[in-house]
Amino acid sequence: MIILYVSIILLLNMVAVMSYRKLFRLSSISQIQAEVELEMHNRAHQLLVQRDRLEVGMLKEQTDAADEQWKCDLAEYMEEFEQEAIYRAKSRLNRV
């Protein structure tokens, strides 16, 4: 019975240490990175809202033109997101 309690306490301690490390990593994210991530999230949301607006109440010709514009905007966003992800990965590797 004591072995069970000891193993439970050790397990809880391991979970606590892992959680502490994750929180420490989160606290090391700079304010600039957090703002960039928020900006990228906002842009993705705006693109989705723009897509929804385009689909509502347009003629077929207008929809095709707007769809092409939306695809270009999405490709641009994905390129920027990929570049930002590569930059963040490199900066994290440099810290380690």
C-alpha positions in Angstrom: 0.0 0.0 0.0 2.8 2.4 0.8 4.5 1.6 -2.5 1.3 2.7 -4.2 1.2 6.0 -2.4 4.9 6.6 -3.1 4.4 5.8 -6.8 1.4 8.2 -7.0 3.4 11.0 -5.3 6.3 10.4 -7.6 4.0 10.5 -10.6 2.4 13.7 -9.5 5.9 15.3 -8.9 6.9 14.3 -12.4 3.8 15.9 -13.9 4.4 19.0 -11.8 8.0 19.3 -13.1 7.0 18.8 -16.7 4.2 21.4 -16.3 6.7 23.8 -14.8 9.1 23.4 -17.7 6.3 24.0 -20.2 5.3 27.1 -18.4 8.9 28.3 -18.2 9.2 27.9 -22.0 5.9 29.8 -22.5 7.2 32.6 -20.3 10.3 32.8 -22.4 8.4 33.8 -25.5 9.1 37.4 -26.1 6.4 40.1 -26.4 7.3 40.7 -30.0 6.8 37.0 -30.9 3.5 37.0 -29.1 2.4 40.1 -31.0 3.5 38.6 -34.3 1.5 35.4 -33.6 -1.5 37.4 -32.7 -1.2 39.4 -35.9 -0.9 36.3 -38.0 -4.0 34.8 -36.3 -5.9 38.0 -36.9 -4.9 38.0 -40.6 -6.1 34.4 -40.9 -9.4 35.3 -39.4 -9.8 38.3 -41.7 -9.1 36.0 -44.7 -11.8 33.6 -43.6 -14.3 36.4 -43.0 -13.4 37.8 -46.4 -14.0 34.4 -48.0 -17.4 34.1 -46.3 -18.4 37.6 -47.6 -17.4 36.7 -51.1 -19.5 33.6 -51.1 -22.6 35.5 -50.1 -24.7 37.1 -52.9 -22.3 37.2 -55.8 -22.8 36.3 -59.4 -20.7 33.4 -60.9 -18.3 35.7 -62.7 -17.8 37.9 -59.7 -17.3 34.8 -57.5 -14.6 33.4 -59.8 -12.7 36.7 -59.8 -13.0 37.1 -56.1 -12.0 33.5 -55.5 -8.8 34.0 -57.5 -8.0 37.1 -55.5 -8.8 35.3 -52.2 -6.5 32.4 -53.3 -3.7 34.9 -53.9 -4.2 36.5 -50.5 -4.2 33.1 -48.9 -1.0 32.1 -50.6 0.7 35.3 -49.5 -0.5 34.7 -45.9 0.7 31.1 -46.0 4.1 32.2 -47.3 4.5 34.8 -44.5 3.3 32.3 -41.9 5.8 29.8 -43.1 8.7 32.3 -43.1 7.7 33.4 -39.6 7.6 29.7 -38.4 11.1 29.1 -39.9 12.4 32.3 -38.1 10.8 31.2 -34.8 12.3 27.7 -35.1 15.8 29.1 -35.8 15.5 31.5 -32.9 14.5 28.7 -30.6 17.4 26.5 -31.8 19.8 29.4 -31.1 18.6 29.6 -27.6 19.1 25.9 -26.9 
